[in-house]
């Protein structure tokens, strides 16, 4: 197949960027011709607010670039990851003019929430779901705590959904979990257009049979990731059952200063910063358990399946896709989101019960082999592409008749 993969990179590397790289690698190494159309949020620095507003809603540069690439590459299918803000959904309309079937992976909740997280003021928020214009999101400055930027984002989404009907042009959406699939259905995407396909881990890091003597966190250092709960859970108070367990934190983000300060004050906390992917897998594989304390309904949770691949069990909050990935008492433990004492109790139980931890380690690896290997992901991805291409060809034949 000739596949054009499109992605708008973020300023700080994250899970979506890694998934884009992984799927490109997966398709290329299995004999497919994979081409890319890429944009980068660092380009925003050279744009005025007015130029950015226009590009977010309808980007003529994207149209021109893709027209040229379509003529050169002649792709069988186009697969979008992140289009916000510089690709824009003008790309959908361009693809349809060339009769190219469209697949869109839904990595976040941007099409129903200006902040893309369904999270506000420390808790889950559904206020804007189902609304044509996300006025509550604008009022609460949900995108970068900037009302003008939020208004631009919300307006772009509204125009794309209601005026230009951009999302109706997508042939197949990929949701990363059943939970996020249900959420997108509530936002108005027909269930028949959504296929659930989780992410995968590559390379296979293998398991570390020597369980470590520390816990690890991997992810963006943001409010919705539950960083404050994590740091509070490791506070060296007298009655804290996990105060002597070393915790290593990997990542970067707005709360980096908070993490650095905690690492200075608490000798059990180590801040390792942003590491390269092979280093992350090594650190996770050497840990006794991974902590995933998110307080927003994550569509997935990449670091959890990376832990599973290494045979490291996970202690995760009981919300979003975490409930699907972690089976309580089997491959990890679940706790109430934001509940400090519950998090401590689950970490204490898994860390200090050798038999439970060993069984959870084996089950974690089994979950990886069953659901999150490159081979299983390739099969699912090619099936989606095949169905979409076949359906597009049938529709073209009907139009000719």
Secondary structure, 3 states (H helix, E strand, C coil): CEEEEEEEECCCCCHHHHHHHHHHHHHHCCCCEEEEEEEEHHHHHHCCHHHHHHHHHCCHHHHHHHHHHHHHHCCCEEEECCCCCCCCCHHHHHHHHCCCEEEEEECCCCCCCCCCCCEECCEECCCCCCCCCCHHHHHCCCCCCCHHHHHHHHHHHHHHHHHCCHHHHCCEEEECCHHHHHHHHHCCCCHHHEEECCCCCCCCCCCCCCCCCEEEEECCCCHHHCHHHHHHHCCCCCCCCCCCCEEEEECCCCCHHHHHHHHHHCCCEEEEECCCHHHHHHHHHHCCEEEECCCCCCCCCHHHHHHHHHCCEEEEECCCCHHHHCCECCCEEEECCCCHHHHHHHHHHHHHCHHHHHHHHHHHHHHHHHHCCHHHHHHHHHHHHHHHHHHHHHHHHHHHC
